[in-house]
């Protein structure tokens, strides 16, 4: 995965890369449930960043970025679930877990600094 430094673009491509990763998952009910949740949470990161960037107030900005952070935390949960349920090999998922952890740190820092 190439590094993109614009947060909107980075979060968008993270979600797209998750969709492409899930094409490797087996087609069964467990995979379907986890994949559905993972797509929703991973794409929600970028959607909330975009909404936050267009916020009408500082309160709205913080709220949207906080939602993006919560979606990143949820995304990590679903990625770990993919690995621990052995639906996708850990080596395939490690870079996505690392990326969502970086996104979480960035978003956490933005939210924290914005509240000051």
Secondary structure, 3 states (H helix, E strand, C coil): CCCCCCHHHHHHHHHHHHHHHHCCCCCCHHHHHHHHHHHHHHHHHHHHHHHHHCCCCHHHHHHHHHHHHHHHHHHHHHHHHHHHCCCCCHHHHHHHHHHHHHHHHHHHHHHHHHHC
